[in-house]
Amino acid sequence: MILQTTLSLAAAAAVLNFWLALRTSTVRMSAKVWQGDGGNPILLHRMRAHANYVENTPFVLILIAAIEMTGKGGAWLAIVGALYLLARVAHAFGMDKPEKSPLRAIGFCVTVLVLLGLAVMAVLIALGRF
């Protein structure tokens, strides 16, 4: 069984992970900070955006793969995965701002909703309710 949705989203997630790492390393090199954040607020924000992405993305991809393996996926699953990735881009740009940012809030809210929605769907499928 080929999990086309999962494979496509995992590939896109890997590219996004590379982009987040690149954004962090550019600030790190220009600020000449080789470990930690060196007290640089921009570097700290970019590090946290990347770390937050890495903290959430495995759960999303695992849930997407599990749902797809049951045969209960479809176009909706790809759309949910794409929304998640767009939300993470919004979150990353929102983290660049020192003040409150609607992009960060939207990114966070969509991330939480996607995680909870996929978890609920997985439980419903496991219980035979979907």
Phi and psi in degrees as a GROMACS rama.xvg file:
@    title "Ramachandran Plot"
@    xaxis  label "Phi"
@    yaxis  label "Psi"
@TYPE xy
-96.3371  124.679  ILE-2
-92.9981  81.9059  LEU-3
-61.9109  -42.4311  GLN-4
-64.1242  -47.353  THR-5
-62.8166  -44.8719  THR-6
-61.4991  -44.5122  LEU-7
-64.4317  -45.0946  SER-8
-68.8746  -36.9058  LEU-9
-65.1958  -39.0541  ALA-10
-64.4205  -44.8928  ALA-11
-64.4363  -38.3972  ALA-12
-64.5585  -36.9056  ALA-13
-65.7376  -41.4555  ALA-14
-64.3388  -42.9714  VAL-15
-63.349  -38.5877  LEU-16
-62.0301  -42.295  ASN-17
-61.5223  -44.5736  PHE-18
-60.4696  -43.6677  TRP-19
-64.372  -40.7065  LEU-20
-64.9299  -40.0765  ALA-21
-64.3166  -42.7426  LEU-22
-60.6964  -39.7242  ARG-23
-69.5151  -45.8289  THR-24
-68.04  -29.9263  SER-25
-64.6754  -43.2551  THR-26
-66.1946  -42.3886  VAL-27
-58.3563  -45.7192  ARG-28
-69.4249  -42.7997  MET-29
-67.4556  -30.81  SER-30
-89.1055  -6.21857  ALA-31
55.5422  45.7881  LYS-32
-111.002  112.906  VAL-33
-96.33  -19.9178  TRP-34
-139.869  145.805  GLN-35
64.9629  -155.864  GLY-36
-106.786  -6.91588  ASP-37
57.3587  21.6614  GLY-38
75.4012  8.66439  GLY-39
-86.7472  111.849  ASN-40
-63.8801  -34.3845  PRO-41
-66.6275  -43.3222  ILE-42
-62.5884  -43.3314  LEU-43
-58.9965  -44.8256  LEU-44
-64.7038  -40.9649  HIS-45
-69.7305  -37.4182  ARG-46
-62.639  -43.3071  MET-47
-68.057  -37.5517  ARG-48
-61.8912  -42.486  ALA-49
-67.556  -46.8065  HIS-50
-62.3084  -41.7033  ALA-51
-62.9587  -37.9395  ASN-52
-61.3536  -46.9758  TYR-53
-67.4455  -28.7692  VAL-54
-71.9184  -31.2832  GLU-55
-100.345  -34.7324  ASN-56
-61.2376  -40.4505  THR-57
-58.7116  -39.415  PRO-58
-64.3236  -42.1196  PHE-59
-62.7577  -47.4505  VAL-60
-66.3936  -37.5676  LEU-61
-64.3673  -45.8511  ILE-62
-63.7014  -41.8987  LEU-63
-62.0594  -44.6608  ILE-64
-63.0182  -44.6765  ALA-65
-63.036  -44.1179  ALA-66
-64.9218  -43.0024  ILE-67
-63.1915  -36.7864  GLU-68
-64.6401  -27.1134  MET-69
-76.219  -12.7371  THR-70
84.8391  6.1426  GLY-71
-97.4131  9.835  LYS-72
-77.82  -134.015  GLY-73
123.074  -165.017  GLY-74
-59.9063  -36.3526  ALA-75
-59.3991  -35.3425  TRP-76
-69.2294  -40.6382  LEU-77
-64.825  -38.8529  ALA-78
-65.4716  -43.2258  ILE-79
-61.9617  -43.5754  VAL-80
-62.8973  -41.7034  GLY-81
-65.2498  -40.6458  ALA-82
-60.8385  -41.114  LEU-83
-59.2224  -48.1674  TYR-84
-64.7889  -40.0751  LEU-85
-63.3984  -38.4063  LEU-86
-62.9062  -36.4327  ALA-87
-70.6088  -31.9304  ARG-88
-66.5941  -45.4842  VAL-89
-59.3214  -44.0322  ALA-90
-59.3486  -44.5856  HIS-91
-61.6228  -45.4742  ALA-92
-66.4464  -37.1394  PHE-93
-65.1204  -31.5872  GLY-94
-71.5627  -15.9073  MET-95
-70.8749  -19.6851  ASP-96
-90.3888  135.721  LYS-97
-73.2278  -25.2089  PRO-98
-96.3096  178.585  GLU-99
-57.067  140.648  LYS-100
-132.844  130.831  SER-101
-63.5148  -30.9647  PRO-102
-63.5324  -42.0196  LEU-103
-64.7494  -43.7032  ARG-104
-64.0007  -43.7078  ALA-105
-63.5068  -45.2099  ILE-106
-58.6737  -43.6164  GLY-107
-65.5263  -48.6504  PHE-108
-61.5512  -44.4909  CYS-109
-65.0093  -39.8037  VAL-110
-58.7811  -48.3726  THR-111
-63.7765  -44.1989  VAL-112
-64.095  -40.3382  LEU-113
-64.1805  -47.1655  VAL-114
-59.6216  -48.2692  LEU-115
-65.7048  -43.0279  LEU-116
-61.2703  -45.0347  GLY-117
-65.4831  -38.4195  LEU-118
-64.4111  -45.121  ALA-119
-62.1057  -44.4829  VAL-120
-61.1672  -41.6505  MET-121
-61.7026  -42.4524  ALA-122
-66.0034  -43.6957  VAL-123
-60.4208  -41.1788  LEU-124
-64.9333  -43.5597  ILE-125
-62.6158  -32.5963  ALA-126
-86.1959  -1.7004  LEU-127
76.5365  20.0602  GLY-128
-93.8599  -3.44566  ARG-129
